[in-house]
Amino acid sequence: MSEIFLGLGGNGERQTLLLGRANRHGLVAGATGTGKTVTLQTIAEQLSAAGVPVFLADVKGDLSGISMSGSPQFKHADALESRAKELGITDYAYSDNPAIFWDIYGELGHPVRTTISEMGPLLLARLMDLNETQEGVLNIAFRYADEQGLLLLDLEDLQAMLAYAAENAATLSAKYGNITKASVGTIQRQLLALDSQGAARFFGEPALEIQDFIRCDDQGRGYINILAAEKLMQSPKLYATFLLWLLSELFEALPEVGDPDKPKLVFFFDEAHLLFDDAPKALQDKVEQVVRLVRSKGVGVYFVTQNPIDIPEDIAGQLGNRVQHALRAFTPRDKKAIKAAAETFRINPDLDVETAITELKVGEALVSTLDQEGAPTVVQRTLIAPPRSRLGPVSAKERAIVQSISPCDGKYDTAVNRESAGEVLAAKAADAAATAQEVAEKGRDEVGRQERKSPGLWDGIGGKVAKAAAGAAAASAGSILAQKMQGKTSRASPQASAASAAAGTVGDVLGKAIGFPGLGRFARNLIGGLMR
């Protein structure tokens, strides 16, 4: 398969989306109830059949049905089958698609998490609309945490790090630059706003491995990753945070491939206007930059929105493939949108585009895609092809069945709370308070002769380090053995994995103490390589 069949144009020609041009991004637009979701489903299931993994945000809950086969008993089955016959689809048959459900809140799918460190100070500063001074303070907090080997995993860690910076502003300012309590307070208030929208669920471990979005099943079909976004839509800032992080991660993680025969991954961002509503200019610039550059990584980004003017011009100019469903001219803004949409298409002398946009029926759209040379095709009024999967949501039982056979089953479902900056700084503060109390009661000289409250680095080798290493080894080996007992295949050796995990844990502890936070990863890889 080298193309996606979109439908039949008014001139009788097949309207297609070439797989080799699918990474040139696109737009699916139209008023509520005009067929955007069905169009999205038609494109997504054909991409999957061609071996292209797909990500889509399910904002209404009905896209989950793409994981199930359609049925002749569906109340609109006659209309779907009639449309297939009208378009000359002779092999039309209902079928399902391989799917993985995800949910930031962990309620309707695997949890999606990342760490504060992976998000980084630059993205966080732009999302919180910080000024240069406040961004500088945030950078200082990250730099100090990195130099001290303090892990920034969740919001609690960053809040603790900021509080520490405010309390020790005089000491830190001498090395890193000025830190004011006013700037720290502003950042903390912005973090509180993120937390109130549920960001605490998003930041933590185990963090998502981006390659889990880029999978094919044993039949070579691309997995369709469905993000449950009904609840998430009530927290637009968190939704925007997630989308921007995901695009940035893909850009950083994937190698340059130019224009491949087919994309490595295609994203559909429904309710795309939420990514840009009230967004600072710096954030829009970042989105525009990532969208422009991620194409060469083999990733296609498709924005789905009701009104095409919701997409900023700099970003809209990057969208080469367009499917425009009906718009209604009820307000001056509607008329402006219709005019803007009409002007973006390559002129068809036989079609009055502005008039057609208001007259399109449900299941019809104006279509223009990129040809082999990368030029937009002449816009055509098109009958959109019907999907083969279910139109409508899955039941709770069906969702549970899909989850039970997910290739990511058990990998992300249980949160892990490692010792990180929040716990370390809290322990230091507790020790300092206890010591101050003792000094007040016994005197400085008496307290100075006592042993340290917390063991030193090498004292810990016989205690904390050994205990942590043993625990890591047991957990790693036990996990692999449990998988084998359950009939799941694993190429890993329990002995090798246990040694590698133990070495990594020792390295983490020692590295944090001596200012080399990457030591754990180095030790883990070294031991793992020697035991192959």
C-alpha positions in Angstrom: 0.0 0.0 0.0 1.5 3.3 -1.1 -1.5 5.6 -0.5 -4.5 6.2 1.8 -7.8 6.3 -0.1 -9.8 9.3 1.2 -12.7 9.2 -1.2 -14.1 10.0 -4.6 -13.9 13.6 -6.0 -16.7 15.3 -7.9 -14.7 14.8 -11.1 -14.8 11.1 -10.6 -11.1 10.8 -9.6 -9.8 9.0 -6.5 -8.6 11.4 -3.8 -5.6 9.9 -2.0 -3.0 10.8 0.6 0.4 9.5 -0.5 2.2 7.7 2.3 5.5 9.2 1.1 4.0 12.7 1.7 2.1 11.9 4.9 4.9 13.3 7.0 4.3 16.8 5.5 1.6 17.3 8.1 -2.1 18.1 7.7 -5.3 19.7 8.8 -8.8 18.2 9.3 -11.3 21.0 10.0 -15.0 21.5 10.1 -18.0 22.4 12.3 -19.4 20.0 14.9 -21.2 17.1 13.4 -19.8 17.4 9.9 -17.8 14.1 10.0 -14.3 15.1 11.2 -14.1 12.1 13.6 -15.1 9.6 10.9 -12.5 11.1 8.5 -9.9 10.8 11.2 -10.9 7.2 11.9 -10.7 6.3 8.2 -7.2 7.8 7.8 -5.9 6.3 11.0 -7.0 2.7 10.3 -5.5 2.8 6.8 -2.2 4.1 8.2 -2.2 1.2 10.7 -2.9 -1.3 7.9 0.1 0.1 6.0 2.4 -0.5 9.1 2.4 3.1 10.3 1.9 3.6 14.1 -0.7 6.3 15.0 -1.3 8.5 18.0 -4.6 10.2 18.5 -6.3 12.1 21.3 -9.9 10.8 22.0 -11.6 13.9 23.3 -15.2 12.6 23.2 -14.5 8.9 24.0 -15.9 7.6 20.6 -12.5 7.0 18.9 -11.9 4.1 21.2 -14.2 2.1 18.9 -11.3 2.0 16.3 -10.0 -1.0 18.3 -13.1 -3.0 17.5 -14.6 -4.3 14.3 -17.7 -2.6 12.8 -20.9 -4.6 12.6 -23.8 -5.1 10.2 -26.0 -4.6 13.2 -24.8 -1.0 13.7 -27.7 1.4 13.2 -25.9 3.3 10.4 -24.4 0.2 8.8 -26.6 0.5 5.8 -25.2 4.0 5.1 -21.6 2.9 5.5 -22.1 -0.1 3.2 -24.0 2.1 0.7 -21.2 4.7 0.7 -18.5 1.9 0.1 -20.5 0.6 -2.9 -20.9 4.2 -4.2 -17.2 4.7 -4.1 -16.4 1.4 -5.8 -14.8 -0.3 -2.7 -15.3 -3.9 -3.7 -13.4 -5.4 -0.8 -15.2 -3.5 2.0 -15.5 -5.6 5.1 -15.5 -4.8 8.8 -12.3 -5.2 10.7 -10.6 -4.1 14.0 -7.2 -2.5 14.6 -4.4 -3.1 17.1 -4.7 -0.5 19.8 -3.1 0.6 23.1 -5.1 2.8 25.5 -3.3 5.6 27.4 -4.5 8.0 30.1 -2.5 10.6 32.0 -4.8 9.9 35.0 -4.3 6.2 34.7 -8.0 5.5 34.7 -8.8 4.4 31.1 -5.4 3.3 30.0 -1.7 3.0 30.8 -0.5 6.1 32.7 1.6 8.5 30.7 4.4 10.1 32.8 7.6 12.0 32.3 10.0 13.5 34.8 10.7 17.1 35.6 14.2 16.6 34.4 13.1 15.3 31.1 10.7 18.2 30.6 13.6 20.6 31.3 13.7 24.2 32.4 13.2 25.7 28.9 9.9 24.0 28.2 8.6 24.5 31.7 9.5 28.2 31.6 7.7 28.7 28.3 4.6 26.8 29.5 4.5 28.9 32.7 5.1 32.1 30.7 8.0 33.1 32.9 10.0 36.3 32.1 13.8 36.2 31.7 14.5 36.8 35.4 12.2 34.0 36.5 13.5 31.6 33.8 17.0 32.3 35.1 16.0 31.3 38.6 14.4 28.1 37.3 17.7 27.3 35.4 19.6 27.9 38.6 17.4 25.4 40.5 18.0 22.8 37.7 21.7 23.4 37.6 22.2 23.2 41.3 20.2 20.0 41.5 22.2 18.5 38.7 25.6 19.4 40.3 24.5 18.0 43.6 23.1 14.8 42.1 19.5 15.6 43.3 16.9 13.9 41.1 14.1 16.1 39.9 11.3 13.6 39.2 8.0 15.1 40.2 6.4 18.5 41.2 7.3 17.9 44.8 11.0 17.7 43.9 10.9 21.0 42.0 8.9 22.7 44.7 11.4 21.5 47.3 14.3 22.7 45.2 12.8 26.1 44.7 12.2 26.4 48.4 15.8 25.5 49.1 17.0 28.1 46.6 14.9 30.8 48.3 16.2 29.9 51.8 19.8 29.8 50.6 19.6 32.7 48.1 22.6 34.5 49.5 24.9 31.5 49.2 23.6 30.4 45.7 23.5 33.9 44.3 27.3 34.3 44.8 27.9 31.4 42.4 25.0 31.3 40.0 23.5 34.8 40.0 20.8 36.7 41.8 17.8 34.8 43.3 14.9 36.7 44.7 12.1 35.3 46.8 9.6 37.2 44.5 10.8 35.3 41.4 10.7 32.0 43.3 7.2 32.8 44.5 6.0 33.5 41.0 7.3 30.1 39.8 5.7 28.3 42.7 2.4 29.9 42.0 2.6 28.8 38.3 3.5 25.2 39.4 0.5 25.3 41.8 -1.7 26.2 38.8 -0.3 23.2 36.9 -0.8 21.0 39.9 -4.4 22.0 40.3 -5.0 20.6 36.7 -3.6 17.2 37.6 0.1 17.7 36.6 1.2 15.6 39.6 -0.1 12.6 37.7 1.9 13.5 34.7 5.3 14.0 36.4 6.8 11.0 38.0 8.1 7.5 37.2 8.2 5.1 35.4 8.6 7.6 32.6 7.2 6.9 29.1 9.7 5.4 26.7 8.9 7.1 23.4 9.6 3.9 21.4 6.5 2.4 23.0 4.5 4.7 20.7 6.2 3.3 17.7 5.2 -0.3 17.5 3.7 -2.8 15.0 1.9 -6.0 15.9 2.9 -9.5 14.7 0.9 -8.9 11.4 2.9 -5.8 10.6 0.0 -3.4 11.4 0.9 -0.2 13.3 -0.5 0.1 16.8 -3.0 2.9 17.2 -2.2 4.7 20.5 -5.4 6.2 21.9 -5.1 8.8 24.6 -8.3 9.1 26.7 -8.7 12.9 26.8 -12.3 13.4 27.9 -11.1 14.4 31.5 -7.9 15.9 30.2 -9.8 18.4 28.1 -11.0 20.1 31.3 -7.3 20.9 32.0 -6.2 22.7 28.9 -2.8 23.7 30.3 -2.0 20.1 31.1 -3.1 19.0 27.7 -0.9 21.6 26.0 2.0 20.6 28.3 1.6 17.0 27.3 1.4 17.7 23.5 4.4 20.0 23.5 6.5 17.6 25.5 5.6 14.7 23.2 6.5 16.5 20.1 9.8 17.7 21.7 10.6 14.2 22.8 10.0 12.8 19.3 12.2 15.5 17.8 15.1 14.7 20.2 14.8 10.9 20.2 14.3 10.1 16.5 17.1 10.2 13.9 16.9 12.2 10.7 15.4 10.2 7.9 14.3 12.9 5.4 11.3 11.8 3.4 10.8 8.1 4.0 8.5 5.8 1.9 6.0 6.0 4.8 6.0 7.9 8.1 7.4 6.4 11.3 4.5 7.8 13.3 1.5 10.0 12.6 -0.1 12.2 15.3 -3.7 13.5 15.3 -4.2 16.3 17.8 -7.9 16.8 18.3 -9.2 20.1 19.7 -6.0 21.6 18.5 -7.0 25.1 19.4 -6.4 24.3 23.1 -2.7 24.1 22.2 -2.7 27.8 21.2 -5.5 29.5 23.2 -3.9 32.1 25.5 -0.5 30.6 24.8 2.5 32.9 25.1 4.3 33.9 21.8 7.4 32.0 22.9 5.3 28.8 23.2 3.7 29.2 19.8 7.2 29.7 18.3 8.4 26.5 20.0 5.4 24.5 18.6 6.0 26.0 15.1 9.7 25.1 15.3 9.1 21.5 16.3 6.4 21.0 13.7 8.6 22.3 11.0 11.6 20.2 12.0 10.0 16.9 13.1 8.9 16.2 9.5 12.5 15.2 8.7 12.3 12.6 11.5 9.5 10.9 9.7 6.7 12.1 11.9 3.5 13.6 10.5 1.4 15.9 12.7 -2.3 16.5 11.8 -4.3 19.1 13.7 -8.0 18.5 14.1 -10.1 21.6 14.9 -13.5 23.1 14.2 -12.2 26.4 12.8 -9.2 26.5 10.5 -8.2 30.0 11.8 -7.6 28.5 15.2 -4.2 27.4 13.9 -1.6 30.2 13.9 -0.5 31.2 10.4 3.1 30.2 10.9 2.0 26.7 11.7 -0.8 26.5 9.2 1.7 27.2 6.5 3.4 23.9 7.3 0.3 21.8 6.8 0.4 20.4 3.3 -2.5 17.9 3.4 -6.0 19.3 4.0 -9.5 17.9 4.5 -12.1 20.7 5.0 -15.6 19.7 6.2 -18.5 22.1 6.3 -18.4 25.4 8.0 -21.5 27.5 9.0 -21.6 31.2 8.2 -23.6 32.4 11.3 -21.2 35.0 12.6 -18.6 37.5 11.1 -15.9 35.2 12.5 -17.4 32.3 10.7 -17.4 34.2 7.4 -13.8 35.1 7.9 -12.9 31.5 8.5 -14.7 30.4 5.3 -12.8 33.0 3.3 -9.5 32.0 4.9 -10.1 28.3 4.3 -11.0 28.9 0.7 -7.9 30.9 0.0 -5.6 28.1 1.3 -6.6 25.7 -1.5 -5.2 25.4 -5.0 -7.9 26.9 -7.2 -10.3 24.6 -9.1 -11.9 26.6 -11.9 -14.9 24.3 -11.8 -15.6 24.8 -8.1 -16.7 27.8 -6.1 -14.9 26.9 -2.9 -16.4 29.5 -0.6 -19.9 28.5 -1.5 -19.1 24.7 -1.4 -17.8 25.0 2.2 -21.2 26.1 3.4 -23.1 23.5 1.4 -21.1 20.3 2.2 -23.2 17.5 3.6 -22.1 15.2 6.4 -19.5 12.9 5.1 -18.4 15.3 2.4 -15.2 17.4 2.4 -13.0 19.6 0.3 -9.7 17.7 -0.2 -6.3 18.8 -1.3 -3.1 16.7 -0.7 0.5 16.8 -1.9 1.4 15.0 -5.1 4.6 13.1 -5.9 6.4 16.4 -6.5 5.3 17.8 -3.2 2.8 20.3 -4.9 -0.8 20.6 -3.6 -3.4 19.0 -5.8 -6.4 20.9 -7.1 -9.1 21.0 -4.5 -12.0 18.6 -5.1 -15.4 18.2 -3.4 -15.1 14.6 -2.1 -17.3 11.9 -0.7 -15.2 10.5 2.2 -14.6 6.7 2.4 -16.3 4.9 5.4 -14.2 3.3 8.2 -14.2 -0.4 8.7 -14.0 -0.3 12.5 -16.7 0.6 15.0 -18.2 4.0 15.1 -18.7 4.6 18.8 -17.0 3.9 22.1 -16.0 0.6 23.5 -17.5 -0.8 26.7 -15.6 -1.0 30.0 -15.3 -4.8 29.5 -13.9 -4.4 25.9 -11.4 -1.8 27.1 -10.2 -4.1 29.8 -9.7 -6.9 27.2 -7.7 -4.7 24.9 -5.6 -3.6 27.9 -4.9 -7.1 29.0 -3.2 -8.0 25.7 -1.4 -4.7 25.4 2.4 -5.0 24.8 2.9 -2.4 27.6 0.8 -4.4 30.1 2.3 -3.9 33.6 5.1 -1.7 32.5 3.7 1.7 33.5 0.7 0.8 35.6 2.4 1.1 39.1 3.9 4.4 40.0 7.5 4.3 41.5 8.6 6.9 44.0 12.4 6.8 44.2 14.4 8.9 46.7 14.8 12.2 44.9 15.4 15.9 45.6 12.2 16.2 47.7 13.1 13.4 50.1 16.8 14.3 50.3 16.2 18.0 51.1 13.5 17.1 53.6 16.0 14.8 55.4 18.6 17.5 55.4 16.2 20.0 56.8 15.1 17.6 59.5 18.7 16.9 60.5 19.5 20.6 60.6 16.5 21.3 62.8 17.4 18.4 65.2 21.0 19.5 65.4 20.0 23.1 66.1 17.7 21.9 68.9 20.6 19.8 70.4 23.0 22.7 70.2 20.5 24.8 72.1 20.1 22.1 74.8 23.7 20.7 75.1 26.0 23.3 73.6 28.0 23.3 70.4 31.1 21.5 71.8 29.1 18.5 73.1 27.2 18.1 69.9 30.4 18.5 67.8 31.8 15.3 69.5 28.8 13.2 68.5 28.7 11.0 65.4 27.0 12.2 62.3 23.2 11.7 62.2 23.4 10.6 58.5 26.1 8.0 57.5 28.9 9.1 55.2 29.4 7.9 51.7 31.6 4.9 52.5 29.7 4.1 55.7 26.7 3.6 53.5 28.4 0.9 51.4 27.8 -1.7 54.1 24.3 -0.5 54.7 22.2 1.6 52.4 24.1 0.9 49.2 24.2 -2.9 49.8 20.6 -3.0 50.8 19.5 -1.0 47.7 21.7 -3.1 45.4 20.3 -6.3 46.8 16.7 -5.0 46.4 17.4 -4.0 42.8 18.9 -7.3 41.9 16.0 -9.3 43.4 13.4 -7.1 41.8 15.1 -7.4 38.4 15.6 -11.1 38.4 12.2 -11.7 40.0 10.4 -9.7 37.3 12.0 -11.8 34.5 11.3 -15.1 36.3 7.7 -14.1 36.9 7.2 -13.3 33.2 8.5 -16.7 32.2 6.3 -18.4 34.7 3.3 -16.6 33.2 4.3 -17.8 29.7 5.6 -14.5 28.5 8.8 -14.6 26.5 12.0 -12.8 27.6 15.5 -12.9 26.2 16.9 -11.5 29.4 19.0 -13.6 31.8 17.8 -13.3 35.4 21.4 -13.5 36.7 22.7 -10.9 34.2 19.8 -8.5 34.8 20.2 -8.8 38.6 23.9 -8.0 38.4 23.2 -5.1 36.0 20.5 -3.7 38.2 22.6 -4.0 41.4 25.6 -2.2 39.7 23.3 0.5 38.4 21.8 1.1 41.9 25.3 1.3 43.5 26.3 3.7 40.8 23.3 5.8 41.3 24.0 6.2 45.1 27.7 6.8 44.6 27.3 9.0 41.6 24.8 11.3 43.6 27.3 11.6 46.4 30.3 12.4 44.2 28.5 14.6 41.7 28.4 12.1 38.8 24.7 11.3 38.4 25.3 9.3 35.2 27.5 6.8 37.0 24.6 4.4 37.6 23.7 4.2 33.9 27.4 3.7 33.0 27.8 0.8 35.5 24.5 -0.8 34.4 25.5 -0.8 30.7 29.1 -2.0 31.5 28.0 -5.0 33.6 25.2 -5.8 31.2 27.6 -5.9 28.3 30.2 -8.1 30.2 27.5 -10.7 31.0 26.1 -11.1 27.5 
